[in-house]
Amino acid sequence: MIVLAFDTSAAHCAVAVQRGDTVLASQHEAMARGQAERLVPMIKATLGDASIALSDVDRIGVGTGPGNFTGLRIAVATARGLALALGVPAIGVTAFDAIESIKDRPGRPMVPAPRGQGYLLDETTGAPFLASENDLRDMDPSAPLLTLLLMPSTENSTKASASWKSGWPGGGLGPIAHNFVHGGA
């Protein structure tokens, strides 16, 4: 199965192509603006780097945040358009699911937000909420915050590759994700 995955939910544009458990190619660019102009050229380049034709893609994975509303719209609209044109499923993956799919230690998933804030999941309702920098600093250090660091390389693709196998939910942007601990050991 060939998966084309991309995310523009934050100040970046990230694309990966994976066949089975192997990441064939990936690209990541940090950017505050310009994702709409860069996403499709990055998809084309990443597919080229992987020597995969767009028509060979079996599934599209798209990051669904939480994050920047405009960035989310860019990625979701692109995924929807490609999925309709190719006749393949487009699967939305939250950053929380991505973190859960690759975490290798106890901790609480956190998605970074501007100004030192972070998105957390309410432990009772499971709904995301925005925590302030002070709230994050005051959290219990015995339960570290786990988050994603999008990377331009594929060094962590083996650990993360299971996230793109069939059978959602619980997928993730594995090919371009790496977990790290924030505020804990």
Summary of the structure (lengths in Angstrom):
residues: 185
radius of gyration: 15.9
end to end distance: 36.7
largest distance: 49.4
contacts: 616
relative contact order: 0.19
helix: 32%
strand: 28%
